[in-house]
Amino acid sequence: MNSKFENLKASVQEIIDLIAAKNDREANNKLLEVSETLDEMIDFAEEDEEVREITRYQVLLNQLHVKINGEEPVDGE
């Protein structure tokens, strides 16, 4: 389980680095990729702790989405 979240952590850091570099298009593309990965992970999550950790990343991705796009996410995104 830890390696999955280490990869997520690295991917989220990459998104943050792209935002800092003012490369919003690449940041958004990476965000969509990570979001799809999280969706797959939550479908196969077996432990409550795993679901909680995935949810934390989903909240963070929503915040990064707002930062990149300057808008509130629509329900379901």
Sequence and secondary structure as in RCSB ss.txt:
>XXXX:A:sequence
MNSKFENLKASVQEIIDLIAAKNDREANNKLLEVSETLDEMIDFAEEDEEVREITRYQVLLNQLHVKINGEEPVD
GE
>XXXX:A:secstr
 HHHHHHHHHHHHHHHHHHHTT HHHHHHHHHHHHHHHHHHHHH  SHHHHHHHHHHHHHHHHHHHHHHSS   T
T 
